[in-house]
Amino acid sequence: MHDVIVDEGGLAIDATSRFAALRDAPDLVVGPLAEGEYYEARYFIHYRLRNGKVARIEAARTAPMTGPHQLSDEERAALAR
């Protein structure tokens, strides 16, 4: 996460999201991935709250998606747990 803003109406988050393949994903909507590869993109995500619960989620990509990249051995091990 790069930044978080919270108030009574919700949460606003600026974050980098990673879409990693635990197995081959040739039909992934953002593009094909082989096991151990990932795409990454920066997003602005807004969670609107109603009565203290998430009522709506809106997201917008704020930078182009990059990848595919290779997961490190440590990242692969963490995902395997």
N, CA, C and O atoms as CSV, one atom per row, in Angstrom:
chain,resi,resn,atom,element,x,y,z
A,1,MET,N,N,0.827,-1.166,0.000
A,1,MET,CA,C,0.000,0.000,0.000
A,1,MET,C,C,0.881,1.242,0.000
A,1,MET,O,O,1.912,1.312,0.669
A,2,HIS,N,N,0.435,2.204,-0.769
A,2,HIS,CA,C,1.163,3.465,-0.858
A,2,HIS,C,C,0.540,4.527,0.038
A,2,HIS,O,O,1.246,5.358,0.608
A,3,ASP,N,N,-0.798,4.498,0.162
A,3,ASP,CA,C,-1.483,5.482,0.987
A,3,ASP,C,C,-2.871,4.970,1.331
A,3,ASP,O,O,-3.484,4.239,0.554
A,4,VAL,N,N,-3.368,5.365,2.515
A,4,VAL,CA,C,-4.715,4.987,2.967
A,4,VAL,C,C,-5.348,6.206,3.623
A,4,VAL,O,O,-4.717,6.897,4.422
A,5,ILE,N,N,-6.601,6.455,3.272
A,5,ILE,CA,C,-7.381,7.512,3.913
A,5,ILE,C,C,-8.666,6.859,4.422
A,5,ILE,O,O,-9.343,6.145,3.682
A,6,VAL,N,N,-8.996,7.110,5.694
A,6,VAL,CA,C,-10.173,6.511,6.304
A,6,VAL,C,C,-11.024,7.609,6.926
A,6,VAL,O,O,-10.512,8.505,7.598
A,7,ASP,N,N,-12.340,7.527,6.693
A,7,ASP,CA,C,-13.278,8.379,7.418
A,7,ASP,C,C,-14.552,7.577,7.644
A,7,ASP,O,O,-14.608,6.392,7.315
A,8,GLU,N,N,-15.582,8.221,8.206
A,8,GLU,CA,C,-16.812,7.486,8.531
A,8,GLU,C,C,-17.526,6.942,7.296
A,8,GLU,O,O,-18.342,6.027,7.404
A,9,GLY,N,N,-17.226,7.498,6.131
A,9,GLY,CA,C,-17.892,7.053,4.913
A,9,GLY,C,C,-17.185,5.939,4.169
A,9,GLY,O,O,-17.775,5.316,3.287
A,10,GLY,N,N,-15.913,5.673,4.513
A,10,GLY,CA,C,-15.233,4.614,3.805
A,10,GLY,C,C,-13.724,4.679,3.904
A,10,GLY,O,O,-13.154,5.383,4.738
A,11,LEU,N,N,-13.102,3.920,3.025
A,11,LEU,CA,C,-11.647,3.843,2.937
A,11,LEU,C,C,-11.242,4.103,1.500
A,11,LEU,O,O,-11.890,3.635,0.564
A,12,ALA,N,N,-10.164,4.854,1.336
A,12,ALA,CA,C,-9.574,5.073,0.017
A,12,ALA,C,C,-8.139,4.563,0.081
A,12,ALA,O,O,-7.368,4.963,0.953
A,13,ILE,N,N,-7.792,3.687,-0.836
A,13,ILE,CA,C,-6.483,3.038,-0.800
A,13,ILE,C,C,-5.790,3.207,-2.146
A,13,ILE,O,O,-6.383,2.979,-3.200
A,14,ASP,N,N,-4.528,3.608,-2.090
A,14,ASP,CA,C,-3.647,3.654,-3.259
A,14,ASP,C,C,-2.690,2.480,-3.075
A,14,ASP,O,O,-1.870,2.482,-2.157
A,15,ALA,N,N,-2.794,1.480,-3.945
A,15,ALA,CA,C,-2.025,0.251,-3.742
A,15,ALA,C,C,-1.563,-0.344,-5.065
A,15,ALA,O,O,-2.137,-0.087,-6.123
A,16,THR,N,N,-0.515,-1.140,-4.973
A,16,THR,CA,C,-0.076,-1.936,-6.109
A,16,THR,C,C,-0.638,-3.339,-5.925
A,16,THR,O,O,-0.431,-3.971,-4.889
A,17,SER,N,N,-1.350,-3.818,-6.942
A,17,SER,CA,C,-1.932,-5.157,-6.906
A,17,SER,C,C,-1.122,-6.087,-7.797
A,17,SER,O,O,-0.627,-5.695,-8.854
A,18,ARG,N,N,-1.002,-7.316,-7.345
A,18,ARG,CA,C,-0.262,-8.326,-8.094
A,18,ARG,C,C,-1.182,-9.508,-8.364
A,18,ARG,O,O,-1.834,-10.019,-7.453
A,19,PHE,N,N,-1.229,-9.939,-9.623
A,19,PHE,CA,C,-1.996,-11.096,-10.040
A,19,PHE,C,C,-0.996,-12.192,-10.398
A,19,PHE,O,O,-0.361,-12.140,-11.451
A,20,ALA,N,N,-0.858,-13.179,-9.523
A,20,ALA,CA,C,0.148,-14.227,-9.690
A,20,ALA,C,C,-0.510,-15.553,-10.062
A,20,ALA,O,O,-1.610,-15.866,-9.605
A,21,ALA,N,N,0.177,-16.317,-10.892
A,21,ALA,CA,C,-0.330,-17.620,-11.326
A,21,ALA,C,C,0.263,-18.742,-10.480
A,21,ALA,O,O,1.477,-18.942,-10.452
A,22,LEU,N,N,-0.617,-19.472,-9.791
A,22,LEU,CA,C,-0.190,-20.645,-9.039
A,22,LEU,C,C,-0.074,-21.851,-9.964
A,22,LEU,O,O,0.615,-22.823,-9.655
A,23,ARG,N,N,-0.748,-21.774,-11.086
A,23,ARG,CA,C,-0.635,-22.768,-12.168
A,23,ARG,C,C,-0.866,-22.016,-13.477
A,23,ARG,O,O,-1.304,-20.866,-13.454
A,24,ASP,N,N,-0.586,-22.633,-14.589
A,24,ASP,CA,C,-0.761,-21.966,-15.879
A,24,ASP,C,C,-2.181,-21.409,-16.005
A,24,ASP,O,O,-3.157,-22.080,-15.672
A,25,ALA,N,N,-2.273,-20.184,-16.485
A,25,ALA,CA,C,-3.559,-19.513,-16.666
A,25,ALA,C,C,-3.586,-18.882,-18.055
A,25,ALA,O,O,-3.485,-17.662,-18.186
A,26,PRO,N,N,-3.723,-19.720,-19.108
A,26,PRO,CA,C,-3.657,-19.197,-20.477
A,26,PRO,C,C,-4.817,-18.283,-20.853
A,26,PRO,O,O,-4.700,-17.503,-21.798
A,27,ASP,N,N,-5.945,-18.363,-20.125
A,27,ASP,CA,C,-7.126,-17.574,-20.467
A,27,ASP,C,C,-7.408,-16.452,-19.473
A,27,ASP,O,O,-8.519,-15.924,-19.442
A,28,LEU,N,N,-6.424,-16.080,-18.663
A,28,LEU,CA,C,-6.613,-15.000,-17.699
A,28,LEU,C,C,-7.005,-13.726,-18.446
A,28,LEU,O,O,-6.415,-13.397,-19.476
A,29,VAL,N,N,-7.991,-13.019,-17.928
A,29,VAL,CA,C,-8.545,-11.874,-18.632
A,29,VAL,C,C,-7.513,-10.773,-18.902
A,29,VAL,O,O,-7.609,-10.100,-19.928
A,30,VAL,N,N,-6.539,-10.569,-18.024
A,30,VAL,CA,C,-5.540,-9.524,-18.245
A,30,VAL,C,C,-4.411,-9.967,-19.176
A,30,VAL,O,O,-3.616,-9.139,-19.620
A,31,GLY,N,N,-4.337,-11.244,-19.469
A,31,GLY,CA,C,-3.316,-11.795,-20.347
A,31,GLY,C,C,-2.851,-13.139,-19.824
A,31,GLY,O,O,-2.947,-13.399,-18.625
A,32,PRO,N,N,-2.357,-13.986,-20.687
A,32,PRO,CA,C,-1.945,-15.321,-20.247
A,32,PRO,C,C,-0.764,-15.269,-19.279
A,32,PRO,O,O,0.132,-14.437,-19.415
A,33,LEU,N,N,-0.781,-16.173,-18.302
A,33,LEU,CA,C,0.319,-16.309,-17.357
A,33,LEU,C,C,0.689,-17.776,-17.224
A,33,LEU,O,O,-0.176,-18.651,-17.200
A,34,ALA,N,N,1.980,-18.029,-17.139
A,34,ALA,CA,C,2.467,-19.375,-16.820
A,34,ALA,C,C,2.674,-19.456,-15.316
A,34,ALA,O,O,2.825,-18.433,-14.648
A,35,GLU,N,N,2.680,-20.662,-14.791
A,35,GLU,CA,C,2.917,-20.851,-13.360
A,35,GLU,C,C,4.171,-20.086,-12.937
A,35,GLU,O,O,5.218,-20.187,-13.577
A,36,GLY,N,N,4.050,-19.319,-11.845
A,36,GLY,CA,C,5.195,-18.564,-11.336
A,36,GLY,C,C,5.372,-17.177,-11.921
A,36,GLY,O,O,6.314,-16.473,-11.559
A,37,GLU,N,N,4.487,-16.768,-12.819
A,37,GLU,CA,C,4.546,-15.425,-13.382
A,37,GLU,C,C,3.487,-14.538,-12.737
A,37,GLU,O,O,2.537,-15.031,-12.129
A,38,TYR,N,N,3.663,-13.211,-12.877
A,38,TYR,CA,C,2.658,-12.293,-12.350
A,38,TYR,C,C,2.605,-11.006,-13.171
A,38,TYR,O,O,3.566,-10.615,-13.834
A,39,TYR,N,N,1.441,-10.372,-13.097
A,39,TYR,CA,C,1.242,-9.018,-13.598
A,39,TYR,C,C,1.099,-8.114,-12.381
A,39,TYR,O,O,0.673,-8.556,-11.314
A,40,GLU,N,N,1.459,-6.841,-12.550
A,40,GLU,CA,C,1.365,-5.894,-11.452
A,40,GLU,C,C,0.826,-4.574,-11.990
A,40,GLU,O,O,1.158,-4.170,-13.104
A,41,ALA,N,N,-0.017,-3.895,-11.185
A,41,ALA,CA,C,-0.548,-2.583,-11.569
A,41,ALA,C,C,-0.905,-1.792,-10.325
A,41,ALA,O,O,-1.213,-2.360,-9.278
A,42,ARG,N,N,-0.860,-0.488,-10.451
A,42,ARG,CA,C,-1.228,0.390,-9.339
A,42,ARG,C,C,-2.705,0.757,-9.480
A,42,ARG,O,O,-3.178,1.080,-10.569
A,43,TYR,N,N,-3.415,0.700,-8.364
A,43,TYR,CA,C,-4.855,0.949,-8.338
A,43,TYR,C,C,-5.212,1.941,-7.247
A,43,TYR,O,O,-4.532,2.045,-6.227
A,44,PHE,N,N,-6.309,2.677,-7.487
A,44,PHE,CA,C,-6.987,3.439,-6.458
A,44,PHE,C,C,-8.264,2.671,-6.163
A,44,PHE,O,O,-9.058,2.422,-7.071
A,45,ILE,N,N,-8.474,2.295,-4.914
A,45,ILE,CA,C,-9.639,1.493,-4.531
A,45,ILE,C,C,-10.402,2.258,-3.452
A,45,ILE,O,O,-9.823,2.712,-2.465
A,46,HIS,N,N,-11.707,2.391,-3.659
A,46,HIS,CA,C,-12.554,3.109,-2.704
A,46,HIS,C,C,-13.607,2.139,-2.172
A,46,HIS,O,O,-14.408,1.595,-2.932
A,47,TYR,N,N,-13.595,1.932,-0.858
A,47,TYR,CA,C,-14.576,1.094,-0.178
A,47,TYR,C,C,-15.577,2.025,0.505
A,47,TYR,O,O,-15.209,2.770,1.413
A,48,ARG,N,N,-16.827,1.989,0.079
A,48,ARG,CA,C,-17.859,2.803,0.722
A,48,ARG,C,C,-18.529,1.967,1.808
A,48,ARG,O,O,-18.880,0.805,1.599
A,49,LEU,N,N,-18.695,2.588,2.967
A,49,LEU,CA,C,-19.277,1.878,4.107
A,49,LEU,C,C,-20.713,2.320,4.354
A,49,LEU,O,O,-21.077,3.477,4.147
A,50,ARG,N,N,-21.520,1.353,4.807
A,50,ARG,CA,C,-22.880,1.623,5.258
A,50,ARG,C,C,-23.077,0.824,6.532
A,50,ARG,O,O,-22.950,-0.400,6.522
A,51,ASN,N,N,-23.382,1.494,7.619
A,51,ASN,CA,C,-23.542,0.839,8.925
A,51,ASN,C,C,-22.302,0.035,9.308
A,51,ASN,O,O,-22.405,-1.048,9.884
A,52,GLY,N,N,-21.132,0.577,8.980
A,52,GLY,CA,C,-19.879,-0.068,9.362
A,52,GLY,C,C,-19.475,-1.252,8.507
A,52,GLY,O,O,-18.494,-1.928,8.817
A,53,LYS,N,N,-20.216,-1.522,7.429
A,53,LYS,CA,C,-19.891,-2.645,6.540
A,53,LYS,C,C,-19.669,-2.135,5.121
A,53,LYS,O,O,-20.216,-1.106,4.725
A,54,VAL,N,N,-18.868,-2.861,4.370
A,54,VAL,CA,C,-18.592,-2.475,2.988
A,54,VAL,C,C,-19.871,-2.622,2.164
A,54,VAL,O,O,-20.444,-3.707,2.071
A,55,ALA,N,N,-20.301,-1.520,1.575
A,55,ALA,CA,C,-21.515,-1.514,0.766
A,55,ALA,C,C,-21.203,-1.450,-0.726
A,55,ALA,O,O,-22.013,-1.867,-1.555
A,56,ARG,N,N,-20.016,-0.921,-1.066
A,56,ARG,CA,C,-19.661,-0.778,-2.485
A,56,ARG,C,C,-18.147,-0.673,-2.601
A,56,ARG,O,O,-17.487,-0.063,-1.759
A,57,ILE,N,N,-17.613,-1.268,-3.647
A,57,ILE,CA,C,-16.183,-1.181,-3.930
A,57,ILE,C,C,-16.025,-0.650,-5.349
A,57,ILE,O,O,-16.630,-1.163,-6.290
A,58,GLU,N,N,-15.208,0.379,-5.487
A,58,GLU,CA,C,-14.891,0.922,-6.806
A,58,GLU,C,C,-13.379,0.938,-6.952
A,58,GLU,O,O,-12.660,1.271,-6.010
A,59,ALA,N,N,-12.904,0.581,-8.126
A,59,ALA,CA,C,-11.456,0.539,-8.354
A,59,ALA,C,C,-11.133,1.102,-9.730
A,59,ALA,O,O,-11.890,0.942,-10.687
A,60,ALA,N,N,-9.984,1.768,-9.798
A,60,ALA,CA,C,-9.498,2.301,-11.068
A,60,ALA,C,C,-7.991,2.094,-11.131
A,60,ALA,O,O,-7.270,2.405,-10.183
A,61,ARG,N,N,-7.530,1.573,-12.243
A,61,ARG,CA,C,-6.087,1.418,-12.429
A,61,ARG,C,C,-5.498,2.791,-12.725
A,61,ARG,O,O,-6.016,3.520,-13.571
A,62,THR,N,N,-4.424,3.145,-12.038
A,62,THR,CA,C,-3.839,4.475,-12.193
A,62,THR,C,C,-2.526,4.470,-12.961
A,62,THR,O,O,-1.939,5.526,-13.199
A,63,ALA,N,N,-2.066,3.298,-13.345
A,63,ALA,CA,C,-0.843,3.162,-14.143
A,63,ALA,C,C,-0.977,1.900,-14.992
A,63,ALA,O,O,-1.716,0.987,-14.623
A,64,PRO,N,N,-0.282,1.837,-16.111
A,64,PRO,CA,C,-0.367,0.639,-16.947
A,64,PRO,C,C,0.079,-0.617,-16.199
A,64,PRO,O,O,0.959,-0.569,-15.339
A,65,MET,N,N,-0.546,-1.738,-16.547
A,65,MET,CA,C,-0.155,-3.021,-15.988
A,65,MET,C,C,1.200,-3.413,-16.580
A,65,MET,O,O,1.460,-3.182,-17.761
A,66,THR,N,N,2.043,-3.997,-15.763
A,66,THR,CA,C,3.347,-4.452,-16.237
A,66,THR,C,C,3.446,-5.959,-16.086
A,66,THR,O,O,2.789,-6.561,-15.238
A,67,GLY,N,N,4.271,-6.550,-16.915
A,67,GLY,CA,C,4.487,-7.991,-16.821
A,67,GLY,C,C,4.252,-8.665,-18.152
A,67,GLY,O,O,3.977,-8.006,-19.154
A,68,PRO,N,N,4.358,-9.959,-18.157
A,68,PRO,CA,C,4.545,-10.797,-16.973
A,68,PRO,C,C,5.978,-10.738,-16.429
A,68,PRO,O,O,6.950,-10.578,-17.167
A,69,HIS,N,N,6.056,-10.876,-15.100
A,69,HIS,CA,C,7.309,-10.945,-14.364
A,69,HIS,C,C,7.410,-12.335,-13.735
A,69,HIS,O,O,6.418,-13.060,-13.666
A,70,GLN,N,N,8.603,-12.704,-13.279
A,70,GLN,CA,C,8.815,-13.985,-12.610
A,70,GLN,C,C,8.816,-13.799,-11.093
A,70,GLN,O,O,9.472,-12.898,-10.572
A,71,LEU,N,N,8.072,-14.662,-10.388
A,71,LEU,CA,C,8.129,-14.675,-8.930
A,71,LEU,C,C,9.495,-15.167,-8.487
A,71,LEU,O,O,10.097,-16.016,-9.144
A,72,SER,N,N,9.984,-14.637,-7.377
A,72,SER,CA,C,11.236,-15.139,-6.804
A,72,SER,C,C,10.968,-16.484,-6.134
A,72,SER,O,O,9.815,-16.850,-5.909
A,73,ASP,N,N,12.016,-17.206,-5.822
A,73,ASP,CA,C,11.868,-18.487,-5.123
A,73,ASP,C,C,11.164,-18.286,-3.781
A,73,ASP,O,O,10.335,-19.109,-3.391
A,74,GLU,N,N,11.484,-17.199,-3.070
A,74,GLU,CA,C,10.853,-16.916,-1.778
A,74,GLU,C,C,9.360,-16.652,-1.947
A,74,GLU,O,O,8.552,-17.123,-1.147
A,75,GLU,N,N,8.993,-15.899,-2.987
A,75,GLU,CA,C,7.575,-15.622,-3.236
A,75,GLU,C,C,6.821,-16.895,-3.600
A,75,GLU,O,O,5.694,-17.102,-3.151
A,76,ARG,N,N,7.435,-17.737,-4.402
A,76,ARG,CA,C,6.796,-19.019,-4.754
A,76,ARG,C,C,6.558,-19.866,-3.522
A,76,ARG,O,O,5.491,-20.462,-3.371
A,77,ALA,N,N,7.555,-19.925,-2.629
A,77,ALA,CA,C,7.431,-20.725,-1.403
A,77,ALA,C,C,6.304,-20.176,-0.520
A,77,ALA,O,O,5.538,-20.945,0.061
A,78,ALA,N,N,6.207,-18.850,-0.423
A,78,ALA,CA,C,5.157,-18.244,0.400
A,78,ALA,C,C,3.765,-18.553,-0.155
A,78,ALA,O,O,2.834,-18.801,0.612
A,79,LEU,N,N,3.621,-18.540,-1.474
A,79,LEU,CA,C,2.332,-18.842,-2.083
A,79,LEU,C,C,1.952,-20.311,-1.950
A,79,LEU,O,O,0.768,-20.648,-1.952
A,80,ALA,N,N,2.935,-21.176,-1.836
A,80,ALA,CA,C,2.692,-22.614,-1.731
A,80,ALA,C,C,2.167,-23.013,-0.350
A,80,ALA,O,O,1.616,-24.101,-0.188
A,81,ARG,N,N,2.335,-22.141,0.640
A,81,ARG,CA,C,1.877,-22.473,2.010
A,81,ARG,C,C,0.402,-22.488,2.131
A,81,ARG,O,O,-0.126,-22.749,3.212
